[in-house]
Amino acid sequence: MDTINVKRLGLAFGATLAILYLGCMIVISLASRDAAIFFFNSLMHGIDITSIYRPEMPLGEMAMGVVEIFILGWLTGATIASIYNYSKK
């Protein structure tokens, strides 16, 4: 493989992070408070999320979060591809 397509890797990173974000939203909305806190505390290697846990999040904020995480993922993927392509020259 000579080069990585910057836009395609950006899309892959953005879509992956957006799917993970949606998964977090589903866990928060379906699990009990204690189960969600246990899950995310375990996932984050012991960081206690009790003080930041907020199950009642407005739909607009959720949608904006998905868009923002997609953009951050796209930028991350595009940056990685660009650095990789530049380093191959």
LOVO-823380 format. One line per field, with one value per atom (N, C-alpha, C): residue number from 1; residue in one letter; z, y, x. Coordinates in nm, 2 decimals. Example, Ala and Ser with C-alpha at 12.3 -4.5 7.8 and 13.67 -1.06 7.14 Angstrom:
BEGIN
num <- c(1,1,1,2,2,2)
residuo <- c(A,A,A,S,S,S)
w <- c(0.78,0.78,0.78,0.71,0.71,0.79)
v <- c(-0.57,-0.45,-0.33,-0.22,-0.11,0.00)
u <- c(1.32,1.23,1.32,1.28,1.37,1.29)
END
This chain:
BEGIN
num <- c(1,1,1,2,2,2,3,3,3,4,4,4,5,5,5,6,6,6,7,7,7,8,8,8,9,9,9,10,10,10,11,11,11,12,12,12,13,13,13,14,14,14,15,15,15,16,16,16,17,17,17,18,18,18,19,19,19,20,20,20,21,21,21,22,22,22,23,23,23,24,24,24,25,25,25,26,26,26,27,27,27,28,28,28,29,29,29,30,30,30,31,31,31,32,32,32,33,33,33,34,34,34,35,35,35,36,36,36,37,37,37,38,38,38,39,39,39,40,40,40,41,41,41,42,42,42,43,43,43,44,44,44,45,45,45,46,46,46,47,47,47,48,48,48,49,49,49,50,50,50,51,51,51,52,52,52,53,53,53,54,54,54,55,55,55,56,56,56,57,57,57,58,58,58,59,59,59,60,60,60,61,61,61,62,62,62,63,63,63,64,64,64,65,65,65,66,66,66,67,67,67,68,68,68,69,69,69,70,70,70,71,71,71,72,72,72,73,73,73,74,74,74,75,75,75,76,76,76,77,77,77,78,78,78,79,79,79,80,80,80,81,81,81,82,82,82,83,83,83,84,84,84,85,85,85,86,86,86,87,87,87,88,88,88,89,89,89)
residuo <- c(M,M,M,D,D,D,T,T,T,I,I,I,N,N,N,V,V,V,K,K,K,R,R,R,L,L,L,G,G,G,L,L,L,A,A,A,F,F,F,G,G,G,A,A,A,T,T,T,L,L,L,A,A,A,I,I,I,L,L,L,Y,Y,Y,L,L,L,G,G,G,C,C,C,M,M,M,I,I,I,V,V,V,I,I,I,S,S,S,L,L,L,A,A,A,S,S,S,R,R,R,D,D,D,A,A,A,A,A,A,I,I,I,F,F,F,F,F,F,F,F,F,N,N,N,S,S,S,L,L,L,M,M,M,H,H,H,G,G,G,I,I,I,D,D,D,I,I,I,T,T,T,S,S,S,I,I,I,Y,Y,Y,R,R,R,P,P,P,E,E,E,M,M,M,P,P,P,L,L,L,G,G,G,E,E,E,M,M,M,A,A,A,M,M,M,G,G,G,V,V,V,V,V,V,E,E,E,I,I,I,F,F,F,I,I,I,L,L,L,G,G,G,W,W,W,L,L,L,T,T,T,G,G,G,A,A,A,T,T,T,I,I,I,A,A,A,S,S,S,I,I,I,Y,Y,Y,N,N,N,Y,Y,Y,S,S,S,K,K,K,K,K,K)
w <- c(0.00,0.00,0.00,-0.10,-0.11,-0.03,-0.04,0.03,0.09,0.19,0.25,0.20,0.16,0.12,0.24,0.25,0.37,0.40,0.30,0.32,0.37,0.32,0.35,0.49,0.53,0.67,0.77,0.73,0.82,0.84,0.73,0.74,0.83,0.81,0.89,1.04,1.07,1.21,1.27,1.19,1.23,1.26,1.16,1.17,1.29,1.31,1.43,1.56,1.57,1.70,1.72,1.61,1.62,1.66,1.61,1.65,1.80,1.85,1.99,2.08,2.03,2.11,2.12,2.01,2.01,2.10,2.11,2.20,2.35,2.38,2.51,2.54,2.45,2.47,2.50,2.43,2.45,2.59,2.63,2.76,2.87,2.86,2.96,2.97,2.85,2.85,2.90,2.88,2.91,3.04,3.09,3.21,3.33,3.45,3.57,3.60,3.69,3.73,3.78,3.87,3.93,3.83,3.74,3.63,3.54,3.50,3.40,3.47,3.59,3.66,3.68,3.71,3.72,3.59,3.48,3.35,3.31,3.32,3.27,3.37,3.50,3.59,3.55,3.52,3.47,3.34,3.25,3.12,3.13,3.22,3.23,3.33,3.36,3.45,3.59,3.65,3.78,3.80,3.69,3.71,3.75,3.86,3.92,3.84,3.77,3.69,3.77,3.89,3.97,3.96,3.98,3.99,3.85,3.74,3.61,3.54,3.60,3.54,3.52,3.40,3.37,3.27,3.32,3.23,3.16,3.21,3.14,3.05,2.93,2.84,2.73,2.70,2.59,2.45,2.37,2.24,2.15,2.16,2.09,2.12,2.25,2.30,2.25,2.25,2.20,2.05,1.98,1.83,1.81,1.88,1.87,1.91,2.01,2.05,1.94,1.88,1.77,1.65,1.62,1.51,1.55,1.68,1.72,1.73,1.78,1.79,1.65,1.55,1.41,1.35,1.38,1.32,1.38,1.52,1.58,1.53,1.51,1.45,1.31,1.23,1.09,1.09,1.17,1.17,1.22,1.32,1.36,1.25,1.19,1.08,0.96,0.93,0.82,0.85,0.98,1.02,1.02,1.07,1.07,0.93,0.84,0.70,0.63,0.66,0.61,0.66,0.79,0.84,0.78,0.77,0.71,0.56,0.49,0.35,0.33,0.42,0.42,0.45,0.55,0.59,0.49,0.39,0.29,0.18,0.17,0.06,0.09)
v <- c(-0.12,0.00,0.12,0.21,0.32,0.44,0.47,0.58,0.55,0.62,0.60,0.72,0.69,0.79,0.86,0.99,1.07,1.08,1.11,1.12,0.99,0.88,0.75,0.71,0.73,0.70,0.79,0.92,1.01,0.97,0.93,0.88,0.75,0.66,0.54,0.57,0.66,0.70,0.77,0.87,0.94,0.85,0.76,0.67,0.58,0.53,0.44,0.51,0.63,0.70,0.74,0.77,0.80,0.68,0.56,0.44,0.41,0.43,0.41,0.50,0.63,0.73,0.69,0.64,0.59,0.47,0.38,0.27,0.32,0.42,0.48,0.54,0.60,0.66,0.55,0.44,0.32,0.26,0.24,0.19,0.28,0.41,0.50,0.50,0.49,0.50,0.37,0.26,0.13,0.07,0.10,0.04,0.12,0.06,0.13,0.22,0.32,0.41,0.33,0.24,0.17,0.08,0.02,-0.07,0.02,0.13,0.22,0.27,0.31,0.36,0.25,0.13,0.02,-0.01,-0.01,-0.04,0.06,0.19,0.30,0.31,0.29,0.29,0.18,0.06,-0.05,-0.02,0.04,0.07,0.17,0.26,0.37,0.35,0.22,0.18,0.24,0.25,0.29,0.44,0.51,0.65,0.66,0.72,0.73,0.83,0.79,0.88,0.92,0.88,0.91,1.05,1.14,1.28,1.34,1.28,1.34,1.26,1.16,1.07,1.16,1.16,1.25,1.17,1.09,1.02,1.10,1.21,1.29,1.40,1.35,1.44,1.48,1.61,1.65,1.59,1.56,1.51,1.59,1.72,1.82,1.80,1.79,1.77,1.64,1.53,1.40,1.41,1.47,1.49,1.57,1.68,1.76,1.68,1.60,1.51,1.42,1.35,1.26,1.34,1.45,1.53,1.57,1.62,1.66,1.55,1.43,1.32,1.27,1.28,1.24,1.33,1.46,1.56,1.53,1.51,1.49,1.36,1.26,1.13,1.15,1.23,1.25,1.32,1.43,1.50,1.41,1.33,1.24,1.14,1.08,0.98,1.05,1.17,1.24,1.29,1.32,1.36,1.24,1.13,1.01,0.97,0.97,0.94,1.04,1.17,1.27,1.25,1.23,1.21,1.08,0.98,0.85,0.88,0.94,0.97,1.06,1.16,1.25,1.18,1.09,1.01,0.91,0.87,0.78,0.84,0.98,1.05,1.06)
u <- c(0.09,0.00,0.09,0.07,0.16,0.11,-0.02,-0.08,-0.21,-0.25,-0.38,-0.47,-0.59,-0.69,-0.73,-0.70,-0.72,-0.87,-0.96,-1.10,-1.16,-1.12,-1.18,-1.14,-1.01,-0.98,-1.04,-1.06,-1.13,-1.27,-1.34,-1.48,-1.48,-1.39,-1.39,-1.37,-1.28,-1.26,-1.39,-1.44,-1.56,-1.68,-1.70,-1.82,-1.80,-1.68,-1.65,-1.68,-1.63,-1.65,-1.80,-1.87,-2.01,-2.09,-2.05,-2.12,-2.09,-1.97,-1.94,-2.01,-2.03,-2.10,-2.25,-2.30,-2.44,-2.46,-2.36,-2.36,-2.36,-2.28,-2.28,-2.42,-2.48,-2.62,-2.72,-2.71,-2.80,-2.78,-2.65,-2.62,-2.68,-2.65,-2.70,-2.86,-2.92,-3.07,-3.13,-3.07,-3.14,-3.09,-2.97,-2.92,-2.97,-2.98,-3.00,-2.89,-2.91,-2.80,-2.68,-2.70,-2.59,-2.52,-2.59,-2.53,-2.45,-2.50,-2.43,-2.30,-2.31,-2.19,-2.09,-2.13,-2.04,-1.97,-2.05,-2.00,-1.90,-1.93,-1.84,-1.72,-1.73,-1.62,-1.52,-1.57,-1.49,-1.42,-1.49,-1.44,-1.33,-1.34,-1.24,-1.13,-1.11,-1.00,-1.00,-1.12,-1.13,-1.16,-1.18,-1.22,-1.36,-1.39,-1.53,-1.61,-1.71,-1.80,-1.92,-1.94,-2.06,-2.09,-2.00,-2.03,-2.06,-2.03,-2.06,-2.17,-2.22,-2.33,-2.46,-2.51,-2.63,-2.72,-2.81,-2.90,-3.00,-3.04,-3.14,-3.08,-3.04,-2.97,-3.07,-3.09,-3.18,-3.13,-3.23,-3.21,-3.12,-3.13,-3.05,-2.90,-2.87,-2.74,-2.68,-2.76,-2.72,-2.68,-2.77,-2.74,-2.61,-2.60,-2.48,-2.35,-2.36,-2.25,-2.21,-2.31,-2.28,-2.20,-2.25,-2.19,-2.05,-2.03,-1.90,-1.80,-1.84,-1.75,-1.72,-1.81,-1.78,-1.68,-1.69,-1.59,-1.46,-1.45,-1.32,-1.26,-1.34,-1.29,-1.24,-1.32,-1.28,-1.14,-1.13,-1.00,-0.89,-0.91,-0.81,-0.76,-0.86,-0.83,-0.76,-0.80,-0.74,-0.60,-0.58,-0.44,-0.35,-0.40,-0.31,-0.28,-0.37,-0.35,-0.25,-0.27,-0.18,-0.04,-0.02,0.11,0.18,0.10,0.15,0.19,0.11,0.14,0.26,0.27,0.39,0.51,0.51,0.63,0.67,0.59,0.62,0.70,0.70,0.77,0.91)
END
